[in-house]
Amino acid sequence: MPEALARPLVTIYTDGACSGNPGPGGYGLILIGEQGHRKELSQGYKRTTNNRMELLGVITGLESLKVPCRVKIFTDSQYIVKAIEEGWLRNWVKRNWRKADKQPVINKDLWMRMLALLEEQSVTFHWTKGHAGDPLNERCDELAVNAITETELLVDEGYHG
């Protein structure tokens, strides 16, 4: 059996939110294992952007895996799905972290973290329409929004704006 198929399957739903953009933000995610085990994670930040929270949700989900897995990620972020599926990320790396218009890639710090994680895991990305009734996406949105209201908001060290 090929090595990737022997890996456990984990499904991750994730969402990011911001109150203002930039502004206070948060992410929420749900990890679901093959046996149905479910874990919810969320975190809020003092000042950040929606795209950074979308990325941090995916990154945190992947970083929480203790062994190499087959991972299905469901996100309502076209920014993330297109960057992976349409090759934007691959091209940014080839162009030394420059976009097609020669401008620097925004959120490079988080994309670099994600790139390293994608090399460890066997990941497929799936876009789901946000606020369209998908119960797991709706729960992630609730977790992300609630994280913004927590009293212990972190500083997003990578946000410079």
C-alpha positions as a printed NumPy array, in Angstrom:
array([[  0.   ,   0.   ,   0.   ],
       [  1.431,   3.424,  -0.901],
       [  2.732,   5.345,   2.124],
       [  0.267,   8.247,   1.775],
       [ -2.736,   5.882,   1.88 ],
       [ -1.497,   4.321,   5.116],
       [ -1.701,   7.704,   6.821],
       [ -4.716,   8.494,   8.992],
       [ -7.349,  10.747,   7.438],
       [ -8.092,  14.047,   9.186],
       [-10.664,  16.588,   8.033],
       [-10.121,  20.206,   9.014],
       [-12.733,  22.935,   8.693],
       [-11.396,  26.425,   9.264],
       [-12.429,  30.071,   9.125],
       [-10.996,  33.471,   9.944],
       [-12.727,  36.672,  10.974],
       [-11.833,  40.292,  11.567],
       [-13.72 ,  43.183,  13.14 ],
       [-12.488,  45.79 ,  10.693],
       [ -9.768,  44.875,   8.242],
       [ -7.306,  45.456,   9.787],
       [ -8.648,  45.166,  13.282],
       [ -9.085,  42.582,  16.012],
       [ -9.276,  39.135,  14.453],
       [ -9.585,  35.476,  15.19 ],
       [ -9.649,  32.037,  13.677],
       [-11.687,  28.971,  14.439],
       [-11.148,  25.403,  13.321],
       [-12.498,  21.929,  13.768],
       [-10.353,  18.813,  13.409],
       [-12.197,  15.556,  12.757],
       [-10.379,  12.23 ,  12.861],
       [-11.282,   9.014,  11.034],
       [-13.056,   7.642,  14.095],
       [-15.141,  10.803,  14.423],
       [-13.047,  12.318,  17.225],
       [-13.564,  16.073,  17.06 ],
       [-11.507,  18.945,  18.455],
       [-12.242,  22.671,  18.217],
       [ -9.555,  25.353,  18.423],
       [ -9.703,  29.141,  18.248],
       [ -7.572,  32.169,  19.044],
       [ -8.01 ,  35.93 ,  18.872],
       [ -5.5  ,  38.646,  17.992],
       [ -5.403,  42.356,  18.829],
       [ -4.705,  43.695,  15.328],
       [ -4.523,  41.68 ,  12.143],
       [ -6.317,  41.062,   8.834],
       [ -8.963,  38.621,   7.686],
       [ -6.571,  36.863,   5.286],
       [ -4.004,  36.387,   8.056],
       [ -6.676,  34.792,  10.246],
       [ -7.78 ,  32.514,   7.386],
       [ -4.151,  31.418,   6.971],
       [ -3.542,  30.989,  10.695],
       [ -6.592,  28.764,  10.976],
       [ -5.194,  26.38 ,   8.358],
       [ -1.669,  26.572,   9.778],
       [ -2.811,  25.903,  13.344],
       [ -4.832,  22.923,  12.182],
       [ -1.86 ,  21.446,  10.352],
       [  0.542,  22.226,  13.208],
       [ -1.712,  20.367,  15.638],
       [ -1.218,  17.063,  13.792],
       [  1.228,  14.816,  15.605],
       [  1.92 ,  12.381,  12.74 ],
       [  1.867,  12.619,   8.947],
       [ -1.746,  12.449,   7.775],
       [ -3.97 ,  12.638,   4.742],
       [ -5.724,  15.946,   5.321],
       [ -8.839,  17.411,   3.742],
       [ -9.085,  21.118,   4.463],
       [-12.387,  22.922,   3.992],
       [-12.214,  26.715,   3.91 ],
       [-14.327,  29.55 ,   2.582],
       [-11.154,  31.466,   1.676],
       [-10.706,  31.628,  -2.073],
       [ -7.402,  33.404,  -1.332],
       [ -6.036,  30.185,   0.165],
       [ -7.629,  27.705,  -2.226],
       [ -6.567,  29.631,  -5.334],
       [ -3.045,  30.169,  -4.007],
       [ -2.645,  26.409,  -3.671],
       [ -4.814,  24.983,  -6.456],
       [ -4.017,  27.581,  -9.13 ],
       [ -0.286,  27.558,  -8.395],
       [  0.065,  31.076,  -7.023],
       [  2.12 ,  29.841,  -4.074],
       [  4.421,  27.784,  -6.281],
       [  4.952,  30.796,  -8.567],
       [  5.581,  33.156,  -5.652],
       [  8.375,  30.882,  -4.473],
       [  9.848,  30.69 ,  -8.009],
       [  9.796,  34.497,  -8.219],
       [ 11.496,  34.9  ,  -4.833],
       [  8.236,  35.835,  -3.059],
       [  7.093,  38.31 ,  -5.688],
       [  3.661,  38.355,  -7.311],
       [  3.202,  38.498, -11.079],
       [  3.105,  42.311, -10.836],
       [  6.563,  42.18 ,  -9.142],
       [  5.125,  43.392,  -5.817],
       [  6.086,  41.518,  -2.63 ],
       [  3.764,  38.731,  -1.535],
       [  1.564,  39.796,   1.368],
       [  1.61 ,  37.454,   4.386],
       [  4.88 ,  35.851,   3.277],
       [  5.634,  34.78 ,   6.87 ],
       [  2.449,  32.713,   7.044],
       [  2.754,  31.321,   3.521],
       [  6.263,  30.114,   4.383],
       [  4.934,  28.356,   7.499],
       [  2.164,  26.767,   5.468],
       [  4.563,  25.653,   2.733],
       [  6.692,  23.76 ,   5.27 ],
       [  3.57 ,  22.072,   6.692],
       [  2.327,  21.089,   3.226],
       [  5.59 ,  19.203,   2.709],
       [  4.927,  17.134,   5.876],
       [  1.287,  16.276,   5.201],
       [ -0.698,  14.994,   2.216],
       [ -3.215,  17.835,   1.884],
       [ -6.146,  18.591,  -0.393],
       [ -8.001,  21.892,  -0.218],
       [-11.731,  22.255,  -0.725],
       [-13.59 ,  25.545,  -1.028],
       [-16.932,  25.862,   0.695],
       [-19.157,  28.888,   0.361],
       [-19.172,  30.882,   3.594],
       [-22.412,  31.736,   5.397],
       [-24.29 ,  29.292,   3.189],
       [-25.54 ,  26.838,   5.788],
       [-22.625,  24.368,   6.007],
       [-22.857,  23.554,   9.746],
       [-19.111,  22.998,  10.221],
       [-18.193,  26.184,   8.358],
       [-20.8  ,  28.081,  10.384],
       [-19.351,  26.663,  13.628],
       [-15.834,  27.73 ,  12.59 ],
       [-17.133,  31.226,  11.874],
       [-18.745,  31.297,  15.317],
       [-15.483,  30.186,  16.945],
       [-13.508,  32.835,  15.008],
       [-15.916,  35.659,  15.842],
       [-16.076,  34.641,  19.51 ],
       [-12.257,  34.539,  19.684],
       [-12.174,  38.256,  18.872],
       [-14.132,  39.033,  22.045],
       [-11.825,  37.111,  24.404],
       [ -9.901,  39.145,  26.977],
       [ -6.531,  37.528,  26.207],
       [ -5.945,  38.574,  22.601],
       [ -2.48 ,  37.826,  21.222],
       [ -0.263,  40.121,  19.199],
       [  0.069,  39.037,  15.557],
       [  3.837,  39.464,  15.362],
       [  3.852,  39.089,  11.592],
       [  1.311,  41.827,  10.925],
       [  2.937,  45.141,  10.033],
       [  0.246,  47.645,   9.237]])
